[in-house]
């Protein structure tokens, strides 16, 4: 799960989701009728799956040929967005207080299907 935003003071208002969190899969039932979503891709990242793990993970490679396909997710209401982001954090086991968790939230540039 990656967060996307713009500007020097970053206002995060979209989530780039891959794997089972993509809009077309939504294994976790996070997408609702208020969610705006587009197919998108993040260049310079590669998706991996280890046999012993039940989840995929992405690594930054900085190679344009490495691409992860996913969905950009957005909720117009900032309160709803914050609630959804917290829900994704719970699914991923993410905490801002933990430096060495399995999941890191970073800002990435993505290309949407348009």
LUMLUM-897054 format. One record per atom (N, C-alpha, C): residue number from 1; residue in three letters; atom name; x, y, z. Coordinates in nm, 3 decimals, padded with zeros to 5 digits, m for minus. Layout:
<recs>
num=NUM | residu=ALA | atome=CA | X=X | Y=Y | Z=Z
...
</recs>
This chain:
<recs>
num=1 | residu=UNK | atome=N | X=00.086 | Y=m00.117 | Z=00.000
num=1 | residu=UNK | atome=CA | X=00.000 | Y=00.000 | Z=00.000
num=1 | residu=UNK | atome=C | X=00.090 | Y=00.122 | Z=00.000
num=2 | residu=UNK | atome=N | X=00.067 | Y=00.211 | Z=m00.095
num=2 | residu=UNK | atome=CA | X=00.143 | Y=00.334 | Z=m00.103
num=2 | residu=UNK | atome=C | X=00.047 | Y=00.451 | Z=m00.096
num=3 | residu=UNK | atome=N | X=00.091 | Y=00.561 | Z=m00.039
num=3 | residu=UNK | atome=CA | X=00.011 | Y=00.683 | Z=m00.036
num=3 | residu=UNK | atome=C | X=00.064 | Y=00.781 | Z=m00.138
num=4 | residu=UNK | atome=N | X=m00.024 | Y=00.852 | Z=m00.203
num=4 | residu=UNK | atome=CA | X=00.017 | Y=00.948 | Z=m00.305
num=4 | residu=UNK | atome=C | X=m00.029 | Y=01.088 | Z=m00.266
num=5 | residu=UNK | atome=N | X=00.051 | Y=01.188 | Z=m00.297
num=5 | residu=UNK | atome=CA | X=00.016 | Y=01.326 | Z=m00.267
num=5 | residu=UNK | atome=C | X=00.099 | Y=01.420 | Z=m00.352
num=6 | residu=UNK | atome=N | X=00.081 | Y=01.549 | Z=m00.334
num=6 | residu=UNK | atome=CA | X=00.156 | Y=01.646 | Z=m00.413
num=6 | residu=UNK | atome=C | X=00.202 | Y=01.761 | Z=m00.325
num=7 | residu=UNK | atome=N | X=00.304 | Y=01.835 | Z=m00.374
num=7 | residu=UNK | atome=CA | X=00.349 | Y=01.956 | Z=m00.306
num=7 | residu=UNK | atome=C | X=00.455 | Y=01.930 | Z=m00.202
num=8 | residu=UNK | atome=N | X=00.517 | Y=02.040 | Z=m00.156
num=8 | residu=UNK | atome=CA | X=00.623 | Y=02.030 | Z=m00.056
num=8 | residu=UNK | atome=C | X=00.567 | Y=01.990 | Z=00.080
num=9 | residu=UNK | atome=N | X=00.460 | Y=02.055 | Z=00.122
num=9 | residu=UNK | atome=CA | X=00.390 | Y=02.010 | Z=00.240
num=9 | residu=UNK | atome=C | X=00.289 | Y=01.907 | Z=00.192
num=10 | residu=UNK | atome=N | X=00.318 | Y=01.782 | Z=00.215
num=10 | residu=UNK | atome=CA | X=00.245 | Y=01.673 | Z=00.156
num=10 | residu=UNK | atome=C | X=00.108 | Y=01.655 | Z=00.220
num=11 | residu=UNK | atome=N | X=00.006 | Y=01.668 | Z=00.140
num=11 | residu=UNK | atome=CA | X=m00.130 | Y=01.639 | Z=00.182
num=11 | residu=UNK | atome=C | X=m00.168 | Y=01.509 | Z=00.115
num=12 | residu=UNK | atome=N | X=m00.173 | Y=01.404 | Z=00.192
num=12 | residu=UNK | atome=CA | X=m00.203 | Y=01.272 | Z=00.137
num=12 | residu=UNK | atome=C | X=m00.354 | Y=01.255 | Z=00.131
num=13 | residu=UNK | atome=N | X=m00.404 | Y=01.233 | Z=00.008
num=13 | residu=UNK | atome=CA | X=m00.548 | Y=01.216 | Z=m00.005
num=13 | residu=UNK | atome=C | X=m00.584 | Y=01.099 | Z=m00.097
num=14 | residu=UNK | atome=N | X=m00.485 | Y=01.021 | Z=m00.135
num=14 | residu=UNK | atome=CA | X=m00.507 | Y=00.902 | Z=m00.218
num=14 | residu=UNK | atome=C | X=m00.420 | Y=00.788 | Z=m00.166
num=15 | residu=UNK | atome=N | X=m00.463 | Y=00.669 | Z=m00.195
num=15 | residu=UNK | atome=CA | X=m00.387 | Y=00.549 | Z=m00.160
num=15 | residu=UNK | atome=C | X=m00.364 | Y=00.471 | Z=m00.289
num=16 | residu=UNK | atome=N | X=m00.240 | Y=00.431 | Z=m00.313
num=16 | residu=UNK | atome=CA | X=m00.212 | Y=00.338 | Z=m00.422
num=16 | residu=UNK | atome=C | X=m00.209 | Y=00.199 | Z=m00.360
num=17 | residu=UNK | atome=N | X=m00.304 | Y=00.116 | Z=m00.400
num=17 | residu=UNK | atome=CA | X=m00.317 | Y=m00.018 | Z=m00.342
num=17 | residu=UNK | atome=C | X=m00.285 | Y=m00.123 | Z=m00.447
num=18 | residu=UNK | atome=N | X=m00.212 | Y=m00.226 | Z=m00.408
num=18 | residu=UNK | atome=CA | X=m00.182 | Y=m00.337 | Z=m00.498
num=18 | residu=UNK | atome=C | X=m00.221 | Y=m00.466 | Z=m00.428
num=19 | residu=UNK | atome=N | X=m00.213 | Y=m00.575 | Z=m00.499
num=19 | residu=UNK | atome=CA | X=m00.249 | Y=m00.705 | Z=m00.440
num=19 | residu=UNK | atome=C | X=m00.397 | Y=m00.711 | Z=m00.407
num=20 | residu=UNK | atome=N | X=m00.428 | Y=m00.770 | Z=m00.292
num=20 | residu=UNK | atome=CA | X=m00.568 | Y=m00.792 | Z=m00.255
num=20 | residu=UNK | atome=C | X=m00.640 | Y=m00.666 | Z=m00.211
num=21 | residu=UNK | atome=N | X=m00.569 | Y=m00.553 | Z=m00.205
num=21 | residu=UNK | atome=CA | X=m00.633 | Y=m00.427 | Z=m00.168
num=21 | residu=UNK | atome=C | X=m00.675 | Y=m00.344 | Z=m00.288
num=22 | residu=UNK | atome=N | X=m00.642 | Y=m00.392 | Z=m00.411
num=22 | residu=UNK | atome=CA | X=m00.686 | Y=m00.323 | Z=m00.532
num=22 | residu=UNK | atome=C | X=m00.838 | Y=m00.316 | Z=m00.535
num=23 | residu=UNK | atome=N | X=m00.890 | Y=m00.214 | Z=m00.600
num=23 | residu=UNK | atome=CA | X=m01.035 | Y=m00.192 | Z=m00.605
num=23 | residu=UNK | atome=C | X=m01.109 | Y=m00.311 | Z=m00.666
num=24 | residu=UNK | atome=N | X=m01.052 | Y=m00.372 | Z=m00.770
num=24 | residu=UNK | atome=CA | X=m01.123 | Y=m00.482 | Z=m00.836
num=24 | residu=UNK | atome=C | X=m01.119 | Y=m00.613 | Z=m00.758
num=25 | residu=UNK | atome=N | X=m01.035 | Y=m00.621 | Z=m00.656
num=25 | residu=UNK | atome=CA | X=m01.031 | Y=m00.742 | Z=m00.572
num=25 | residu=UNK | atome=C | X=m01.094 | Y=m00.713 | Z=m00.436
num=26 | residu=UNK | atome=N | X=m01.047 | Y=m00.611 | Z=m00.367
num=26 | residu=UNK | atome=CA | X=m01.101 | Y=m00.564 | Z=m00.239
num=26 | residu=UNK | atome=C | X=m01.134 | Y=m00.678 | Z=m00.142
num=27 | residu=UNK | atome=N | X=m01.037 | Y=m00.759 | Z=m00.117
num=27 | residu=UNK | atome=CA | X=m01.054 | Y=m00.873 | Z=m00.024
num=27 | residu=UNK | atome=C | X=m01.101 | Y=m00.828 | Z=00.114
num=28 | residu=UNK | atome=N | X=m01.068 | Y=m00.707 | Z=00.152
num=28 | residu=UNK | atome=CA | X=m01.092 | Y=m00.660 | Z=00.288
num=28 | residu=UNK | atome=C | X=m01.219 | Y=m00.576 | Z=00.301
num=29 | residu=UNK | atome=N | X=m01.296 | Y=m00.565 | Z=00.193
num=29 | residu=UNK | atome=CA | X=m01.423 | Y=m00.490 | Z=00.194
num=29 | residu=UNK | atome=C | X=m01.406 | Y=m00.345 | Z=00.241
num=30 | residu=UNK | atome=N | X=m01.305 | Y=m00.280 | Z=00.191
num=30 | residu=UNK | atome=CA | X=m01.279 | Y=m00.141 | Z=00.226
num=30 | residu=UNK | atome=C | X=m01.339 | Y=m00.043 | Z=00.126
num=31 | residu=UNK | atome=N | X=m01.362 | Y=m00.088 | Z=00.004
num=31 | residu=UNK | atome=CA | X=m01.416 | Y=m00.001 | Z=m00.100
num=31 | residu=UNK | atome=C | X=m01.566 | Y=00.012 | Z=m00.081
num=32 | residu=UNK | atome=N | X=m01.614 | Y=00.137 | Z=m00.081
num=32 | residu=UNK | atome=CA | X=m01.758 | Y=00.160 | Z=m00.071
num=32 | residu=UNK | atome=C | X=m01.801 | Y=00.250 | Z=m00.185
num=33 | residu=UNK | atome=N | X=m01.927 | Y=00.286 | Z=m00.189
num=33 | residu=UNK | atome=CA | X=m01.982 | Y=00.366 | Z=m00.299
num=33 | residu=UNK | atome=C | X=m01.925 | Y=00.508 | Z=m00.303
num=34 | residu=UNK | atome=N | X=m01.862 | Y=00.553 | Z=m00.197
num=34 | residu=UNK | atome=CA | X=m01.802 | Y=00.686 | Z=m00.193
num=34 | residu=UNK | atome=C | X=m01.657 | Y=00.688 | Z=m00.242
num=35 | residu=UNK | atome=N | X=m01.603 | Y=00.570 | Z=m00.267
num=35 | residu=UNK | atome=CA | X=m01.464 | Y=00.560 | Z=m00.311
num=35 | residu=UNK | atome=C | X=m01.453 | Y=00.584 | Z=m00.461
num=36 | residu=UNK | atome=N | X=m01.369 | Y=00.677 | Z=m00.498
num=36 | residu=UNK | atome=CA | X=m01.334 | Y=00.697 | Z=m00.638
num=36 | residu=UNK | atome=C | X=m01.205 | Y=00.619 | Z=m00.662
num=37 | residu=UNK | atome=N | X=m01.202 | Y=00.538 | Z=m00.767
num=37 | residu=UNK | atome=CA | X=m01.082 | Y=00.459 | Z=m00.791
num=37 | residu=UNK | atome=C | X=m01.051 | Y=00.448 | Z=m00.939
num=38 | residu=UNK | atome=N | X=m00.923 | Y=00.441 | Z=m00.969
num=38 | residu=UNK | atome=CA | X=m00.873 | Y=00.427 | Z=m01.103
num=38 | residu=UNK | atome=C | X=m00.765 | Y=00.320 | Z=m01.105
num=39 | residu=UNK | atome=N | X=m00.758 | Y=00.247 | Z=m01.216
num=39 | residu=UNK | atome=CA | X=m00.644 | Y=00.158 | Z=m01.235
num=39 | residu=UNK | atome=C | X=m00.521 | Y=00.245 | Z=m01.254
num=40 | residu=UNK | atome=N | X=m00.408 | Y=00.202 | Z=m01.199
num=40 | residu=UNK | atome=CA | X=m00.286 | Y=00.281 | Z=m01.207
num=40 | residu=UNK | atome=C | X=m00.165 | Y=00.189 | Z=m01.197
num=41 | residu=UNK | atome=N | X=m00.048 | Y=00.247 | Z=m01.222
num=41 | residu=UNK | atome=CA | X=00.076 | Y=00.170 | Z=m01.207
num=41 | residu=UNK | atome=C | X=00.183 | Y=00.257 | Z=m01.144
num=42 | residu=UNK | atome=N | X=00.267 | Y=00.191 | Z=m01.069
num=42 | residu=UNK | atome=CA | X=00.382 | Y=00.256 | Z=m01.006
num=42 | residu=UNK | atome=C | X=00.508 | Y=00.199 | Z=m01.070
num=43 | residu=UNK | atome=N | X=00.582 | Y=00.284 | Z=m01.140
num=43 | residu=UNK | atome=CA | X=00.706 | Y=00.242 | Z=m01.204
num=43 | residu=UNK | atome=C | X=00.820 | Y=00.249 | Z=m01.104
num=44 | residu=UNK | atome=N | X=00.916 | Y=00.159 | Z=m01.121
num=44 | residu=UNK | atome=CA | X=01.033 | Y=00.159 | Z=m01.032
num=44 | residu=UNK | atome=C | X=01.013 | Y=00.076 | Z=m00.907
num=45 | residu=UNK | atome=N | X=00.910 | Y=m00.009 | Z=m00.908
num=45 | residu=UNK | atome=CA | X=00.883 | Y=m00.100 | Z=m00.796
num=45 | residu=UNK | atome=C | X=00.859 | Y=m00.240 | Z=m00.851
num=46 | residu=UNK | atome=N | X=00.897 | Y=m00.340 | Z=m00.774
num=46 | residu=UNK | atome=CA | X=00.877 | Y=m00.478 | Z=m00.815
num=46 | residu=UNK | atome=C | X=00.803 | Y=m00.552 | Z=m00.705
num=47 | residu=UNK | atome=N | X=00.709 | Y=m00.636 | Z=m00.747
num=47 | residu=UNK | atome=CA | X=00.628 | Y=m00.714 | Z=m00.653
num=47 | residu=UNK | atome=C | X=00.690 | Y=m00.852 | Z=m00.636
num=48 | residu=UNK | atome=N | X=00.697 | Y=m00.897 | Z=m00.513
num=48 | residu=UNK | atome=CA | X=00.753 | Y=m01.028 | Z=m00.480
num=48 | residu=UNK | atome=C | X=00.653 | Y=m01.108 | Z=m00.398
num=49 | residu=UNK | atome=N | X=00.667 | Y=m01.238 | Z=m00.406
num=49 | residu=UNK | atome=CA | X=00.588 | Y=m01.329 | Z=m00.323
num=49 | residu=UNK | atome=C | X=00.681 | Y=m01.440 | Z=m00.277
num=50 | residu=UNK | atome=N | X=00.700 | Y=m01.451 | Z=m00.147
num=50 | residu=UNK | atome=CA | X=00.778 | Y=m01.562 | Z=m00.093
num=50 | residu=UNK | atome=C | X=00.684 | Y=m01.676 | Z=m00.061
num=51 | residu=UNK | atome=N | X=00.731 | Y=m01.797 | Z=m00.083
num=51 | residu=UNK | atome=CA | X=00.646 | Y=m01.915 | Z=m00.061
num=51 | residu=UNK | atome=C | X=00.597 | Y=m01.926 | Z=00.082
num=52 | residu=UNK | atome=N | X=00.679 | Y=m01.884 | Z=00.177
num=52 | residu=UNK | atome=CA | X=00.643 | Y=m01.899 | Z=00.318
num=52 | residu=UNK | atome=C | X=00.548 | Y=m01.789 | Z=00.368
num=53 | residu=UNK | atome=N | X=00.522 | Y=m01.688 | Z=00.285
num=53 | residu=UNK | atome=CA | X=00.437 | Y=m01.576 | Z=00.326
num=53 | residu=UNK | atome=C | X=00.305 | Y=m01.579 | Z=00.251
num=54 | residu=UNK | atome=N | X=00.199 | Y=m01.535 | Z=00.314
num=54 | residu=UNK | atome=CA | X=00.068 | Y=m01.535 | Z=00.250
num=54 | residu=UNK | atome=C | X=00.037 | Y=m01.402 | Z=00.180
num=55 | residu=UNK | atome=N | X=00.129 | Y=m01.308 | Z=00.181
num=55 | residu=UNK | atome=CA | X=00.106 | Y=m01.177 | Z=00.124
num=55 | residu=UNK | atome=C | X=00.221 | Y=m01.139 | Z=00.031
num=56 | residu=UNK | atome=N | X=00.189 | Y=m01.060 | Z=m00.074
num=56 | residu=UNK | atome=CA | X=00.296 | Y=m01.008 | Z=m00.160
num=56 | residu=UNK | atome=C | X=00.358 | Y=m00.884 | Z=m00.096
num=57 | residu=UNK | atome=N | X=00.476 | Y=m00.848 | Z=m00.142
num=57 | residu=UNK | atome=CA | X=00.537 | Y=m00.725 | Z=m00.094
num=57 | residu=UNK | atome=C | X=00.612 | Y=m00.658 | Z=m00.209
num=58 | residu=UNK | atome=N | X=00.623 | Y=m00.528 | Z=m00.200
num=58 | residu=UNK | atome=CA | X=00.686 | Y=m00.449 | Z=m00.305
num=58 | residu=UNK | atome=C | X=00.820 | Y=m00.395 | Z=m00.256
num=59 | residu=UNK | atome=N | X=00.912 | Y=m00.384 | Z=m00.350
num=59 | residu=UNK | atome=CA | X=01.043 | Y=m00.327 | Z=m00.322
num=59 | residu=UNK | atome=C | X=01.073 | Y=m00.221 | Z=m00.427
num=60 | residu=UNK | atome=N | X=01.129 | Y=m00.111 | Z=m00.383
num=60 | residu=UNK | atome=CA | X=01.167 | Y=m00.004 | Z=m00.475
num=60 | residu=UNK | atome=C | X=01.295 | Y=m00.045 | Z=m00.545
num=61 | residu=UNK | atome=N | X=01.291 | Y=m00.044 | Z=m00.680
num=61 | residu=UNK | atome=CA | X=01.407 | Y=m00.082 | Z=m00.759
num=61 | residu=UNK | atome=C | X=01.465 | Y=00.036 | Z=m00.837
num=62 | residu=UNK | atome=N | X=01.384 | Y=00.140 | Z=m00.858
num=62 | residu=UNK | atome=CA | X=01.421 | Y=00.257 | Z=m00.939
num=62 | residu=UNK | atome=C | X=01.442 | Y=00.223 | Z=m01.086
num=63 | residu=UNK | atome=N | X=01.401 | Y=00.104 | Z=m01.130
num=63 | residu=UNK | atome=CA | X=01.410 | Y=00.065 | Z=m01.270
num=63 | residu=UNK | atome=C | X=01.275 | Y=00.090 | Z=m01.336
num=64 | residu=UNK | atome=N | X=01.274 | Y=00.169 | Z=m01.444
num=64 | residu=UNK | atome=CA | X=01.149 | Y=00.198 | Z=m01.514
num=64 | residu=UNK | atome=C | X=01.080 | Y=00.073 | Z=m01.566
num=65 | residu=UNK | atome=N | X=01.157 | Y=m00.032 | Z=m01.591
num=65 | residu=UNK | atome=CA | X=01.099 | Y=m00.155 | Z=m01.644
num=65 | residu=UNK | atome=C | X=01.023 | Y=m00.234 | Z=m01.537
num=66 | residu=UNK | atome=N | X=01.046 | Y=m00.205 | Z=m01.410
num=66 | residu=UNK | atome=CA | X=00.974 | Y=m00.270 | Z=m01.301
num=66 | residu=UNK | atome=C | X=00.847 | Y=m00.189 | Z=m01.272
num=67 | residu=UNK | atome=N | X=00.733 | Y=m00.255 | Z=m01.281
num=67 | residu=UNK | atome=CA | X=00.604 | Y=m00.186 | Z=m01.268
num=67 | residu=UNK | atome=C | X=00.510 | Y=m00.269 | Z=m01.183
num=68 | residu=UNK | atome=N | X=00.442 | Y=m00.203 | Z=m01.090
num=68 | residu=UNK | atome=CA | X=00.336 | Y=m00.267 | Z=m01.011
num=68 | residu=UNK | atome=C | X=00.203 | Y=m00.207 | Z=m01.055
num=69 | residu=UNK | atome=N | X=00.109 | Y=m00.292 | Z=m01.088
num=69 | residu=UNK | atome=CA | X=m00.025 | Y=m00.245 | Z=m01.123
num=69 | residu=UNK | atome=C | X=m00.112 | Y=m00.250 | Z=m00.999
num=70 | residu=UNK | atome=N | X=m00.200 | Y=m00.151 | Z=m00.989
num=70 | residu=UNK | atome=CA | X=m00.288 | Y=m00.144 | Z=m00.872
num=70 | residu=UNK | atome=C | X=m00.401 | Y=m00.046 | Z=m00.895
num=71 | residu=UNK | atome=N | X=m00.448 | Y=00.013 | Z=m00.787
num=71 | residu=UNK | atome=CA | X=m00.559 | Y=00.108 | Z=m00.791
num=71 | residu=UNK | atome=C | X=m00.524 | Y=00.230 | Z=m00.707
num=72 | residu=UNK | atome=N | X=m00.560 | Y=00.347 | Z=m00.759
num=72 | residu=UNK | atome=CA | X=m00.555 | Y=00.468 | Z=m00.678
num=72 | residu=UNK | atome=C | X=m00.694 | Y=00.482 | Z=m00.616
num=73 | residu=UNK | atome=N | X=m00.697 | Y=00.492 | Z=m00.485
num=73 | residu=UNK | atome=CA | X=m00.822 | Y=00.501 | Z=m00.410
num=73 | residu=UNK | atome=C | X=m00.833 | Y=00.640 | Z=m00.347
num=74 | residu=UNK | atome=N | X=m00.953 | Y=00.699 | Z=m00.354
num=74 | residu=UNK | atome=CA | X=m00.973 | Y=00.832 | Z=m00.300
num=74 | residu=UNK | atome=C | X=m01.115 | Y=00.846 | Z=m00.246
num=75 | residu=UNK | atome=N | X=m01.126 | Y=00.905 | Z=m00.128
num=75 | residu=UNK | atome=CA | X=m01.255 | Y=00.941 | Z=m00.070
num=75 | residu=UNK | atome=C | X=m01.253 | Y=01.093 | Z=m00.053
num=76 | residu=UNK | atome=N | X=m01.357 | Y=01.163 | Z=m00.102
num=76 | residu=UNK | atome=CA | X=m01.361 | Y=01.310 | Z=m00.097
num=76 | residu=UNK | atome=C | X=m01.364 | Y=01.364 | Z=00.045
num=77 | residu=UNK | atome=N | X=m01.433 | Y=01.298 | Z=00.134
num=77 | residu=UNK | atome=CA | X=m01.447 | Y=01.344 | Z=00.271
num=77 | residu=UNK | atome=C | X=m01.318 | Y=01.311 | Z=00.348
num=78 | residu=UNK | atome=N | X=m01.245 | Y=01.413 | Z=00.397
num=78 | residu=UNK | atome=CA | X=m01.119 | Y=01.388 | Z=00.468
num=78 | residu=UNK | atome=C | X=m01.135 | Y=01.299 | Z=00.592
num=79 | residu=UNK | atome=N | X=m01.249 | Y=01.308 | Z=00.658
num=79 | residu=UNK | atome=CA | X=m01.273 | Y=01.223 | Z=00.777
num=79 | residu=UNK | atome=C | X=m01.287 | Y=01.077 | Z=00.734
num=80 | residu=UNK | atome=N | X=m01.360 | Y=01.054 | Z=00.627
num=80 | residu=UNK | atome=CA | X=m01.376 | Y=00.917 | Z=00.575
num=80 | residu=UNK | atome=C | X=m01.242 | Y=00.864 | Z=00.527
num=81 | residu=UNK | atome=N | X=m01.166 | Y=00.949 | Z=00.455
num=81 | residu=UNK | atome=CA | X=m01.034 | Y=00.906 | Z=00.408
num=81 | residu=UNK | atome=C | X=m00.945 | Y=00.865 | Z=00.526
num=82 | residu=UNK | atome=N | X=m00.942 | Y=00.947 | Z=00.629
num=82 | residu=UNK | atome=CA | X=m00.859 | Y=00.916 | Z=00.747
num=82 | residu=UNK | atome=C | X=m00.903 | Y=00.784 | Z=00.810
num=83 | residu=UNK | atome=N | X=m01.033 | Y=00.760 | Z=00.815
num=83 | residu=UNK | atome=CA | X=m01.086 | Y=00.634 | Z=00.869
num=83 | residu=UNK | atome=C | X=m01.042 | Y=00.515 | Z=00.783
num=84 | residu=UNK | atome=N | X=m01.051 | Y=00.531 | Z=00.650
num=84 | residu=UNK | atome=CA | X=m01.011 | Y=00.423 | Z=00.559
num=84 | residu=UNK | atome=C | X=m00.861 | Y=00.398 | Z=00.568
num=85 | residu=UNK | atome=N | X=m00.781 | Y=00.504 | Z=00.573
num=85 | residu=UNK | atome=CA | X=m00.636 | Y=00.489 | Z=00.585
num=85 | residu=UNK | atome=C | X=m00.602 | Y=00.416 | Z=00.714
num=86 | residu=UNK | atome=N | X=m00.669 | Y=00.449 | Z=00.823
num=86 | residu=UNK | atome=CA | X=m00.647 | Y=00.379 | Z=00.950
num=86 | residu=UNK | atome=C | X=m00.686 | Y=00.232 | Z=00.938
num=87 | residu=UNK | atome=N | X=m00.792 | Y=00.204 | Z=00.863
num=87 | residu=UNK | atome=CA | X=m00.833 | Y=00.065 | Z=00.840
num=87 | residu=UNK | atome=C | X=m00.728 | Y=m00.013 | Z=00.763
num=88 | residu=UNK | atome=N | X=m00.672 | Y=00.048 | Z=00.658
num=88 | residu=UNK | atome=CA | X=m00.564 | Y=m00.017 | Z=00.583
num=88 | residu=UNK | atome=C | X=m00.441 | Y=m00.035 | Z=00.671
num=89 | residu=UNK | atome=N | X=m00.411 | Y=00.063 | Z=00.755
num=89 | residu=UNK | atome=CA | X=m00.298 | Y=00.049 | Z=00.849
num=89 | residu=UNK | atome=C | X=m00.318 | Y=m00.071 | Z=00.941
num=90 | residu=UNK | atome=N | X=m00.441 | Y=m00.090 | Z=00.988
num=90 | residu=UNK | atome=CA | X=m00.471 | Y=m00.204 | Z=01.075
num=90 | residu=UNK | atome=C | X=m00.451 | Y=m00.335 | Z=01.000
num=91 | residu=UNK | atome=N | X=m00.502 | Y=m00.343 | Z=00.878
num=91 | residu=UNK | atome=CA | X=m00.485 | Y=m00.464 | Z=00.797
num=91 | residu=UNK | atome=C | X=m00.337 | Y=m00.495 | Z=00.778
num=92 | residu=UNK | atome=N | X=m00.257 | Y=m00.393 | Z=00.752
num=92 | residu=UNK | atome=CA | X=m00.114 | Y=m00.411 | Z=00.726
num=92 | residu=UNK | atome=C | X=m00.030 | Y=m00.422 | Z=00.853
num=93 | residu=UNK | atome=N | X=m00.089 | Y=m00.393 | Z=00.967
num=93 | residu=UNK | atome=CA | X=m00.012 | Y=m00.395 | Z=01.091
num=93 | residu=UNK | atome=C | X=00.083 | Y=m00.277 | Z=01.100
num=94 | residu=UNK | atome=N | X=00.046 | Y=m00.166 | Z=01.037
num=94 | residu=UNK | atome=CA | X=00.132 | Y=m00.048 | Z=01.034
num=94 | residu=UNK | atome=C | X=00.106 | Y=00.043 | Z=01.153
num=95 | residu=UNK | atome=N | X=00.214 | Y=00.097 | Z=01.208
num=95 | residu=UNK | atome=CA | X=00.206 | Y=00.197 | Z=01.312
num=95 | residu=UNK | atome=C | X=00.317 | Y=00.299 | Z=01.288
num=96 | residu=UNK | atome=N | X=00.283 | Y=00.426 | Z=01.294
num=96 | residu=UNK | atome=CA | X=00.385 | Y=00.530 | Z=01.276
num=96 | residu=UNK | atome=C | X=00.492 | Y=00.522 | Z=01.384
num=97 | residu=UNK | atome=N | X=00.462 | Y=00.462 | Z=01.496
num=97 | residu=UNK | atome=CA | X=00.556 | Y=00.452 | Z=01.607
num=97 | residu=UNK | atome=C | X=00.659 | Y=00.341 | Z=01.586
num=98 | residu=UNK | atome=N | X=00.630 | Y=00.248 | Z=01.495
num=98 | residu=UNK | atome=CA | X=00.721 | Y=00.136 | Z=01.471
num=98 | residu=UNK | atome=C | X=00.807 | Y=00.163 | Z=01.349
num=99 | residu=UNK | atome=N | X=00.938 | Y=00.156 | Z=01.367
num=99 | residu=UNK | atome=CA | X=01.030 | Y=00.181 | Z=01.256
num=99 | residu=UNK | atome=C | X=01.052 | Y=00.057 | Z=01.171
num=100 | residu=UNK | atome=N | X=01.043 | Y=m00.060 | Z=01.227
num=100 | residu=UNK | atome=CA | X=01.080 | Y=m00.181 | Z=01.155
num=100 | residu=UNK | atome=C | X=00.962 | Y=m00.275 | Z=01.132
num=101 | residu=UNK | atome=N | X=00.847 | Y=m00.221 | Z=01.094
num=101 | residu=UNK | atome=CA | X=00.732 | Y=m00.304 | Z=01.064
num=101 | residu=UNK | atome=C | X=00.745 | Y=m00.368 | Z=00.927
num=102 | residu=UNK | atome=N | X=00.653 | Y=m00.458 | Z=00.896
num=102 | residu=UNK | atome=CA | X=00.652 | Y=m00.522 | Z=00.765
num=102 | residu=UNK | atome=C | X=00.610 | Y=m00.425 | Z=00.656
num=103 | residu=UNK | atome=N | X=00.536 | Y=m00.323 | Z=00.692
num=103 | residu=UNK | atome=CA | X=00.477 | Y=m00.231 | Z=00.597
num=103 | residu=UNK | atome=C | X=00.533 | Y=m00.092 | Z=00.620
num=104 | residu=UNK | atome=N | X=00.567 | Y=m00.026 | Z=00.511
num=104 | residu=UNK | atome=CA | X=00.611 | Y=00.113 | Z=00.518
num=104 | residu=UNK | atome=C | X=00.519 | Y=00.196 | Z=00.431
num=105 | residu=UNK | atome=N | X=00.477 | Y=00.308 | Z=00.478
num=105 | residu=UNK | atome=CA | X=00.395 | Y=00.399 | Z=00.400
num=105 | residu=UNK | atome=C | X=00.489 | Y=00.504 | Z=00.341
num=106 | residu=UNK | atome=N | X=00.490 | Y=00.513 | Z=00.206
num=106 | residu=UNK | atome=CA | X=00.575 | Y=00.611 | Z=00.139
num=106 | residu=UNK | atome=C | X=00.494 | Y=00.685 | Z=00.033
num=107 | residu=UNK | atome=N | X=00.546 | Y=00.798 | Z=m00.008
num=107 | residu=UNK | atome=CA | X=00.484 | Y=00.878 | Z=m00.114
num=107 | residu=UNK | atome=C | X=00.543 | Y=00.831 | Z=m00.248
num=108 | residu=UNK | atome=N | X=00.456 | Y=00.800 | Z=m00.344
num=108 | residu=UNK | atome=CA | X=00.502 | Y=00.756 | Z=m00.476
num=108 | residu=UNK | atome=C | X=00.424 | Y=00.829 | Z=m00.585
num=109 | residu=UNK | atome=N | X=00.488 | Y=00.841 | Z=m00.701
num=109 | residu=UNK | atome=CA | X=00.419 | Y=00.891 | Z=m00.819
num=109 | residu=UNK | atome=C | X=00.361 | Y=00.771 | Z=m00.892
num=110 | residu=UNK | atome=N | X=00.238 | Y=00.784 | Z=m00.936
num=110 | residu=UNK | atome=CA | X=00.174 | Y=00.677 | Z=m01.011
num=110 | residu=UNK | atome=C | X=00.116 | Y=00.734 | Z=m01.140
num=111 | residu=UNK | atome=N | X=00.098 | Y=00.647 | Z=m01.238
num=111 | residu=UNK | atome=CA | X=00.034 | Y=00.683 | Z=m01.363
num=111 | residu=UNK | atome=C | X=m00.103 | Y=00.616 | Z=m01.365
num=112 | residu=UNK | atome=N | X=m00.209 | Y=00.697 | Z=m01.384
num=112 | residu=UNK | atome=CA | X=m00.341 | Y=00.636 | Z=m01.389
num=112 | residu=UNK | atome=C | X=m00.374 | Y=00.594 | Z=m01.531
num=113 | residu=UNK | atome=N | X=m00.486 | Y=00.525 | Z=m01.547
num=113 | residu=UNK | atome=CA | X=m00.523 | Y=00.470 | Z=m01.678
num=113 | residu=UNK | atome=C | X=m00.560 | Y=00.577 | Z=m01.779
num=114 | residu=UNK | atome=N | X=m00.580 | Y=00.699 | Z=m01.734
num=114 | residu=UNK | atome=CA | X=m00.613 | Y=00.807 | Z=m01.826
num=114 | residu=UNK | atome=C | X=m00.486 | Y=00.870 | Z=m01.878
</recs>
